[in-house]
Amino acid sequence: MRHVKKLAFAAGACGLAAATAVSGAAMATGATVTAAGTPASASATADITLHPDALRLAADHSSSPETLAQCEAQYHIACYDPAQIRAAYNLPRLYNEGYTGKGTTIVIVDSFGSPTIRHDLGVFDSAYGIPAPPSFKIITPAGKLPKWNPKDSDMTGWGGETTLDVEWAHTIAPGANILLVETPVSETEGVQGFPQIVKAEEYAMTHYHVDVISQSFSATEQTFPSLASVEGLRGANFMAEKKGVTMLAASGDSGAADVGLDGSTYYLFPVTSWSDSDPLVTGVGGTDVHLNSAGQRTSPDTAWNDTYNKYVNGTSAPTPSAGGGGKSILFSRPSYQNGVAAEVGNARGVPDISMSGSGSGAVTTYDSFPGGGPAGWYPTWGTSEATPMFAGMVALASQYAGHSLGLINPALYQMSAEDMPGIVPVTSGNNTVTFIQGGKQYTVQGWNARAGYSLAAGVGTVDAWYFVPELAKLAG
């Protein structure tokens, strides 16, 4: 057993990570920032260190995953296994009826991938009694990957992201095929990496049958030089619309805040990210699920916000660790959000829907890639957990319908407006975050979760037993 005092983080959902530490014990007079506007220039020094990856706790290295009770006793957080998460979302009833995602394909897109993902998925499946996916292919259509460097924190961060994406998409839809698309350049706040991702996604949709694409990365909208620069990257989204492929993207792990081009300095007003803000994409936010060892809810889901959780953040100082969401500055309100205009105004609002993503209720992953720490089990979280989970839900609905579903957003908002039981409202929590930057404490005011729709949790979360047939009927 390896006892670790340090927390190792990453932000898969944004392609950038949440804070590992906040420098300086003293805090100057705080400031609350609520107004949006033109991004201020980044400060010369940043108080918050970021790493690319899925958010992860450096847990004990052991030959078997730790139980809920062990995580709560040792780390003061919950960590859930596949059986518990499946029970929470009412999935076993679907599996018993033969709906496992059979005949569908989930595409997962990650920079660099992981050199041990086939082995690691096998260990994960064996530990939990999950059958291997019918097909698990790895392709690199955007170019040859650079040699794996275990000392490159960006590369190893993406290794952890890949692990989370593959293992938990497969957990939700064990009968679906997995197509892992690896790219040779890391996505970095809209500056680089996205053209390769677009090329790779277009290749996958051209050469394979694809039902849903899971993207656990995004970039703050303000980091793009212009709307035209974003339009030049939307090719895969337009292709997905034409081919009837469902495109998903994580809404981010920094609540109503997010980082600038330097990858470390937070905007001091509410921002959101692309490509989850794209009207052709379903933005997936995060919730905190509260479960017992049987996977039964002990209280309703809340909007994910770990800003003041010292056990998650590794520091007693507030850290922006919450589900992303907000109003786009790039896209106007799409017609499917007309019914929630009171919340989004004239802008495209995200997220659209939410799944488990909190560090207070992490999920277990297994990895062994060089540079990621000793081979073993790690509690992991973020909206990059929620997104592959929801990809699994879409795969189940695609099997139920007998075809891919394409853009599902109109169906999601219809289901919510008609109070269909597949949509479960998230009515408490928020994505307001506080952090220290430049020696001062700032609060970026987000939004409160509420029934109907909110910029903290979208239309809510899902009960799969009802959600899958409802979505299958209304979408596609």
PEVEN-V617166 format. One record per helix or strand of 2 or more residues. SS is the DSSP state (~ for helix, > for strand). FROM is the first residue (numbers start at 1). TO is the last residue. If there is no record, write none. Layout:
[[SS/FROM/TO] [SS/FROM/TO]]
//
This chain:
[[>/31/33] [>/55/56] [~/68/75] [>/78/80] [~/82/88] [~/92/96] [>/105/111] [~/117/128] [>/136/139] [~/153/172] [>/177/183] [~/194/207] [>/212/215] [>/219/220] [~/221/223] [~/227/231] [~/235/243] [>/246/250] [>/273/274] [>/282/291] [>/297/303] [~/310/313] [>/326/332] [~/335/344] [>/347/350] [>/353/356] [>/361/367] [>/376/381] [~/383/401] [~/409/417] [>/423/424] [>/433/437] [>/440/444] [>/461/462] [~/464/474]]
//
